[in-house]
């Protein structure tokens, strides 16, 4: 178990540790608790190191940026894309 106040993207952190499963309690933003799942081979030292190195990616922001970049490359607005797809 590791407690942190760092911003964590749990799905991303789990992938960074080999997708062995993590559980978390983020109810207290200053004391986020992260635990490895049962039968995981990830050690507490590995979890600590991964959290230290972790830079959380906001998936919604990343998708929005990717969509905006695509629209720019296509030379159309979001409204025009909606019209084409609708």
C-alpha positions as CSV (number, residue, x, y, z in Angstrom):
1,X,0.0,0.0,0.0
2,X,1.2,3.5,-0.9
3,X,-0.3,6.8,0.1
4,X,0.3,9.8,-2.1
5,X,-1.0,13.3,-2.8
6,X,0.3,13.1,-6.4
7,X,-2.1,13.2,-9.3
8,X,-2.7,9.6,-10.5
9,X,-4.2,8.1,-13.6
10,X,-4.9,4.6,-12.2
11,X,-5.4,2.9,-15.5
12,X,-2.2,4.4,-16.9
13,X,-0.2,3.5,-13.7
14,X,-1.5,0.0,-13.9
15,X,-0.2,-0.3,-17.5
16,X,3.1,1.1,-16.4
17,X,3.4,-1.7,-13.9
18,X,2.5,-4.4,-16.3
19,X,-1.3,-4.5,-16.0
20,X,-1.4,-6.7,-12.9
21,X,-4.2,-4.8,-11.3
22,X,-4.3,-1.9,-8.8
23,X,-7.0,-0.7,-6.4
24,X,-7.3,2.8,-5.1
25,X,-9.1,5.0,-2.7
26,X,-9.1,8.6,-3.9
27,X,-11.6,10.0,-1.4
28,X,-9.0,12.1,0.3
29,X,-7.1,14.0,-2.5
30,X,-4.2,14.6,-0.1
31,X,-3.9,10.9,0.9
32,X,-4.7,8.8,-2.1
33,X,-4.2,5.1,-1.2
34,X,-3.0,2.7,-3.9
35,X,-2.9,-1.0,-3.4
36,X,-1.8,-3.8,-5.7
37,X,-4.4,-6.4,-6.5
38,X,-4.4,-9.9,-4.9
39,X,-2.0,-12.3,-6.7
40,X,0.0,-9.4,-8.2
41,X,3.8,-9.8,-8.3
42,X,4.3,-6.0,-8.0
43,X,6.2,-5.2,-4.8
44,X,5.7,-2.1,-2.7
45,X,9.1,-0.9,-3.8
46,X,8.1,-1.2,-7.4
47,X,4.8,0.5,-6.7
48,X,6.6,3.4,-5.0
49,X,9.1,3.8,-7.8
50,X,6.3,3.7,-10.4
51,X,4.3,6.4,-8.5
52,X,7.4,8.6,-8.2
53,X,8.0,8.3,-12.0
54,X,4.3,8.6,-12.9
55,X,3.1,11.6,-14.8
56,X,-0.7,11.3,-15.1
57,X,-2.2,11.9,-18.5
58,X,-5.7,13.4,-18.5
59,X,-7.3,11.1,-21.1
60,X,-10.2,13.5,-21.9
61,X,-7.8,16.3,-22.6
62,X,-5.6,14.0,-24.7
63,X,-8.6,12.9,-26.8
64,X,-9.8,16.5,-27.2
65,X,-6.3,17.6,-28.3
66,X,-6.1,14.7,-30.8
67,X,-9.5,15.6,-32.2
68,X,-8.6,19.3,-32.6
69,X,-5.3,18.3,-34.3
70,X,-7.2,16.1,-36.7
71,X,-9.7,18.8,-37.5
72,X,-6.9,21.2,-38.2
73,X,-5.2,18.8,-40.5
74,X,-8.5,18.2,-42.4
75,X,-9.1,22.0,-42.5
76,X,-12.6,21.8,-41.0
77,X,-14.3,22.9,-37.9
78,X,-16.0,20.7,-35.3
79,X,-19.4,21.9,-36.5
80,X,-18.5,20.9,-40.0
81,X,-17.3,17.4,-38.9
82,X,-20.6,17.0,-37.0
83,X,-22.5,17.9,-40.1
84,X,-20.6,15.4,-42.2
85,X,-21.1,12.6,-39.6
86,X,-24.6,13.4,-38.6
